[in-house]
């Protein structure tokens, strides 16, 4: 049965999931069929489709797909960190984002904006396993000092901090083990005192092994 029509026009992003199907019976055979309509985006110069791959995983969480107005839903949380101080952001329905300081700090479906405190998108592991962290960090507009991005597993670095500036994208694709309740935090910190810069970051977390980890 038809599931979804998607527009593939845009930048090449190998970890982008254009369509996700959940709830399939693992003991049944499934057929996946892609039909190219021959239609195109108005900005596109042609109708060719380049297929990258299919990926089968027990669980896959993309930040934008799991984004919600409820803290903790789909295992995602939205916070501001100022040194050891951590506080939940408040949801702004008009902006469809979690914000603080009048919107100066924000976490939206696929972006983060730091200011006096760091903007943090936090995922809490629902069970033990080994996970893959995929994504790309990009500063949206020129004119600033850039931002510092890092991924933390609880209090340790899972992806070390690095400076990201306009035109200089940083990608991550790493595997780590987690136990139920571990936090994976995608943290954005401003560089200097210039106004905060909107940072595009829509990470995906995939369980590649859901067996309980040995103590």
C-alpha positions as CSV (number, residue, x, y, z in Angstrom):
1,X,0.0,0.0,0.0
2,X,1.2,3.5,-0.8
3,X,2.8,5.1,2.3
4,X,4.2,8.6,1.4
5,X,5.3,10.9,-1.4
6,X,8.5,12.7,-0.7
7,X,10.5,15.5,-2.4
8,X,14.1,14.6,-2.7
9,X,15.3,18.1,-3.8
10,X,18.0,19.6,-1.5
11,X,21.5,19.2,-0.2
12,X,23.0,15.7,0.0
13,X,22.8,14.5,3.5
14,X,23.6,10.8,3.8
15,X,22.1,10.3,7.2
16,X,18.8,12.0,6.3
17,X,15.8,9.7,6.7
18,X,13.3,10.7,4.0
19,X,10.8,8.1,5.2
20,X,10.5,5.9,8.3
21,X,8.2,3.0,8.7
22,X,7.6,1.5,12.1
23,X,5.5,-1.3,13.6
24,X,6.5,-3.9,11.0
25,X,6.1,-7.6,12.1
26,X,9.7,-9.0,12.4
27,X,8.6,-12.5,11.5
28,X,7.0,-11.5,8.2
29,X,8.6,-10.8,4.8
30,X,8.2,-7.2,3.7
31,X,8.6,-5.6,0.2
32,X,9.8,-2.1,-0.2
33,X,9.0,-0.4,-3.6
34,X,10.1,3.1,-4.7
35,X,8.1,4.6,-7.5
36,X,9.6,7.6,-9.3
37,X,6.8,9.8,-10.5
38,X,8.9,11.9,-12.9
39,X,7.7,15.1,-11.2
40,X,10.2,17.6,-9.8
41,X,10.7,20.5,-7.4
42,X,10.5,23.8,-9.2
43,X,14.1,24.5,-8.3
44,X,15.4,21.2,-9.6
45,X,17.0,20.8,-13.0
46,X,15.9,17.2,-13.5
47,X,13.9,14.3,-12.3
48,X,16.7,11.8,-11.5
49,X,16.6,10.1,-8.1
50,X,19.8,8.8,-6.5
51,X,19.0,6.1,-4.1
52,X,21.5,5.8,-1.2
53,X,20.4,2.9,1.0
54,X,17.7,1.3,3.2
55,X,18.4,0.9,6.9
56,X,16.7,-1.6,9.1
57,X,16.9,-0.9,12.8
58,X,14.9,-1.9,15.9
59,X,14.7,1.7,17.0
60,X,15.5,5.0,15.4
61,X,15.0,8.4,16.9
62,X,15.5,11.5,14.8
63,X,15.4,14.8,16.8
64,X,12.9,16.6,14.4
65,X,10.7,13.5,14.1
66,X,10.5,13.1,17.9
67,X,10.1,16.8,18.7
68,X,7.2,17.6,21.0
69,X,5.7,20.3,23.2
70,X,6.0,17.8,26.1
71,X,9.3,17.4,27.9
72,X,10.5,13.8,27.9
73,X,8.1,12.7,25.1
74,X,9.9,10.3,22.7
75,X,12.8,10.3,25.2
76,X,13.8,13.9,24.2
77,X,14.3,16.8,26.7
78,X,15.1,20.5,26.0
79,X,17.3,22.5,28.4
80,X,19.6,25.4,29.1
81,X,22.9,24.7,30.8
82,X,25.0,27.4,32.6
83,X,28.0,25.6,34.1
84,X,26.6,23.1,36.6
85,X,23.2,24.6,36.5
86,X,20.7,22.8,34.3
87,X,17.1,24.0,33.7
88,X,14.3,22.9,31.5
89,X,13.3,25.3,28.8
90,X,9.6,26.4,28.3
91,X,7.6,25.6,25.2
92,X,6.6,28.6,23.0
93,X,3.8,27.4,20.8
94,X,4.0,30.5,18.6
95,X,7.6,29.7,17.7
96,X,7.2,25.9,18.0
97,X,10.3,25.8,20.1
98,X,11.6,25.4,23.6
99,X,12.9,28.8,24.8
100,X,14.3,30.9,27.6
101,X,15.3,34.6,28.2
102,X,12.6,35.8,25.9
103,X,13.5,33.4,23.1
104,X,17.3,34.2,23.2
105,X,18.0,30.5,24.0
106,X,16.0,28.1,21.9
107,X,15.8,24.4,20.9
108,X,13.5,23.7,17.9
109,X,12.7,20.7,15.7
110,X,16.1,20.8,13.9
111,X,18.1,23.6,15.4
112,X,19.5,25.1,18.6
113,X,20.3,28.7,19.6
114,X,22.6,29.3,22.6
115,X,23.1,32.6,24.4
116,X,24.2,33.3,28.0
117,X,23.7,29.6,28.7
118,X,24.2,26.6,26.4
119,X,21.3,25.2,24.4
120,X,20.9,21.5,25.0
121,X,18.9,18.8,23.3
122,X,19.0,15.7,25.6
123,X,18.0,12.1,24.8
124,X,17.5,9.6,27.7
125,X,18.1,6.0,26.8
126,X,14.9,3.9,27.3
127,X,16.9,0.7,27.8
128,X,20.4,-0.8,27.6
129,X,22.1,-1.2,24.2
130,X,24.6,0.1,21.7
131,X,23.6,3.1,19.7
132,X,24.8,5.0,16.6
133,X,24.9,8.8,16.7
134,X,24.6,10.4,13.2
135,X,24.2,14.1,12.3
136,X,25.6,17.3,11.0
137,X,26.2,20.7,12.7
138,X,25.9,23.8,10.6
139,X,25.7,27.5,11.5
140,X,22.9,29.0,9.4
141,X,24.1,32.6,8.8
142,X,27.4,34.4,8.3
143,X,28.6,37.3,10.5
144,X,29.2,35.7,13.9
145,X,32.0,34.0,15.8
146,X,30.6,30.5,15.3
147,X,29.6,28.1,18.1
148,X,31.1,25.2,20.0
149,X,29.3,21.9,19.6
150,X,29.8,18.7,21.5
151,X,28.0,15.5,22.4
152,X,28.0,14.3,26.0
153,X,27.2,10.9,27.4
154,X,26.2,11.8,31.0
155,X,29.3,13.8,32.1
156,X,31.8,12.4,29.5
157,X,32.4,13.5,26.0
158,X,31.0,11.1,23.3
159,X,32.0,13.5,20.5
160,X,34.6,16.1,21.7
161,X,33.9,19.8,21.5
162,X,34.8,21.6,18.3
163,X,34.3,25.1,16.8
164,X,31.7,25.3,14.0
165,X,31.6,28.4,11.9
166,X,29.5,29.5,8.9
167,X,30.5,27.6,5.8
168,X,32.4,25.0,7.9
169,X,30.1,22.1,8.7
170,X,30.9,19.3,11.1
171,X,29.6,15.7,10.8
172,X,29.5,13.0,13.4
173,X,28.9,9.2,13.1
174,X,29.9,7.4,16.2
175,X,28.9,4.3,18.2
176,X,28.6,4.1,22.0
177,X,27.1,1.8,24.6
178,X,24.3,3.1,26.9
179,X,22.4,1.8,29.9
180,X,18.8,2.6,30.7
181,X,18.7,6.2,32.0
182,X,21.9,7.4,30.4
183,X,21.8,10.9,28.9
184,X,23.0,11.8,25.4
185,X,23.3,15.6,25.2
186,X,23.7,17.6,22.0
187,X,25.2,20.9,23.4
188,X,25.7,24.2,21.6
189,X,27.7,27.0,23.2
190,X,28.2,30.5,21.8
191,X,31.7,31.6,21.0
192,X,32.4,35.0,22.6
193,X,29.8,37.7,23.4
194,X,28.2,38.2,19.9
195,X,24.5,37.5,19.5
196,X,23.6,33.9,19.4
197,X,23.7,32.0,16.1
198,X,21.1,29.6,14.9
199,X,22.7,26.2,14.6
200,X,21.1,23.6,12.4
201,X,21.5,20.2,14.1
202,X,19.0,17.3,13.6
203,X,20.8,14.2,15.0
204,X,19.6,10.7,14.7
205,X,20.0,8.0,17.4
206,X,19.8,4.3,16.2
207,X,19.9,1.3,18.4
208,X,22.1,-1.2,16.6
209,X,22.2,-3.7,19.4
210,X,19.5,-3.9,22.1
211,X,20.9,-6.7,24.1
212,X,21.6,-5.8,27.7
213,X,25.2,-4.8,28.4
214,X,27.3,-6.9,30.7
215,X,27.9,-5.3,34.1
